Amino acid sequence: MNLLLDTHILLWWLANSRHLPAPAPAAILGSERIYVSAATAWEIGIKVSLGRLAFDGDMEKQLVSNNFLPLHVTLSHAVAAGQLPQRHKDPFDRMLIAQAKMESLTLLTHDRRLKGYDVDVLLT
């Protein structure tokens, strides 16, 4: 299985947080490849700049040290995200849904609202 991590899962993993749901570490450790979207890095950067999140790590170094792969946002991803049904308004989550679907990835998330889309989701 190849995973795409949502933002909360990534942050909890990097912080070794007790908030990381129990099934997530096993899913991550048991996956062939783990991807992190450029949209996730963008979301983290925005939240840090607004004072809504504390993250002082170097995202690229964190990905390398955890053997996570970056997933770039393409024009096709953006078009697909814009065409999704309006079940969920968060643009970052919509991008992750589009990327997971287009790249045949399983989205690892704790957000049950993402289960309503036509994409493989592993809820934790």
C-alpha positions in Angstrom: 0.0 0.0 0.0 1.2 3.5 -0.8 0.0 6.3 1.5 -0.6 10.0 1.3 -0.5 11.5 4.8 -2.9 14.3 5.7 -1.5 17.3 7.6 -2.6 16.2 11.1 -1.2 12.7 10.7 2.1 14.1 9.4 2.4 16.6 12.3 1.5 14.1 14.9 4.0 11.6 13.4 6.8 14.2 13.3 6.1 15.3 16.9 5.8 11.7 18.1 2.5 12.9 19.6 0.1 10.9 21.8 -2.6 12.3 19.5 -1.5 10.0 16.6 -4.2 7.4 16.5 -3.1 3.9 17.2 -3.6 2.4 13.7 -1.5 5.1 12.0 2.0 4.0 13.0 1.4 0.5 11.8 0.0 1.8 8.5 2.9 4.0 8.0 5.5 1.4 8.9 3.8 -1.2 6.8 3.5 0.9 3.7 5.7 0.6 0.6 5.8 4.4 0.0 4.6 7.3 2.0 3.9 10.6 0.3 3.5 14.1 1.7 1.9 16.7 -0.6 3.3 20.0 -1.3 -0.2 21.3 -0.3 0.5 20.0 3.2 3.7 22.0 3.4 1.8 25.0 2.1 -0.9 24.5 4.7 1.6 24.2 7.5 3.4 27.3 6.4 0.2 29.4 6.2 -0.9 28.2 9.7 2.6 29.0 11.1 2.5 32.5 9.6 -0.9 33.1 11.1 0.2 32.0 14.5 -2.2 29.0 14.5 0.5 26.4 14.5 4.0 26.0 16.0 6.3 24.2 13.6 10.0 25.0 13.6 11.4 22.1 11.6 12.8 22.0 8.1 10.0 20.1 6.2 12.4 18.8 3.5 14.8 17.4 6.0 11.9 15.9 8.0 10.7 14.1 4.9 14.1 12.7 4.1 14.8 11.6 7.6 11.5 9.7 7.7 11.8 8.3 4.2 8.7 10.2 3.1 8.4 11.2 -0.5 7.3 14.7 -1.7 4.2 14.8 -3.9 4.2 17.9 -6.1 0.9 19.6 -7.0 0.3 19.6 -10.7 -2.1 21.4 -12.9 -4.1 18.2 -13.3 -4.3 17.8 -9.5 -5.6 21.4 -9.3 -8.3 20.9 -11.9 -9.4 17.6 -10.3 -9.6 19.3 -6.9 -11.8 22.0 -8.3 -14.1 19.4 -9.8 -14.8 17.5 -6.6 -18.3 17.6 -5.2 -18.7 20.3 -2.6 -18.9 18.0 0.4 -15.9 19.5 2.1 -14.8 23.1 1.8 -11.2 22.9 3.0 -9.0 23.5 -0.1 -6.0 21.6 1.3 -8.1 18.5 2.0 -9.7 18.8 -1.4 -6.2 18.8 -3.0 -5.2 15.7 -1.0 -8.3 13.9 -2.1 -7.6 14.8 -5.8 -4.0 13.7 -5.5 -4.8 10.4 -3.7 -7.3 9.6 -6.4 -5.2 10.6 -9.4 -2.0 8.9 -8.0 -3.8 5.7 -6.8 -2.8 6.4 -3.1 -4.6 5.7 0.1 -5.2 8.9 2.1 -4.3 8.3 5.7 -6.5 10.7 7.8 -8.5 11.1 11.0 -11.1 13.3 9.2 -14.2 11.2 8.7 -15.6 13.8 6.3 -13.1 12.7 3.7 -14.6 9.2 3.5 -17.5 10.6 1.4 -15.4 10.9 -1.7 -14.5 8.3 -4.3 -11.0 7.7 -3.1 -9.2 5.1 -0.9 -9.2 6.5 2.7 -7.7 4.8 5.7 -9.4 6.4 8.8 -7.5 6.4 12.1 
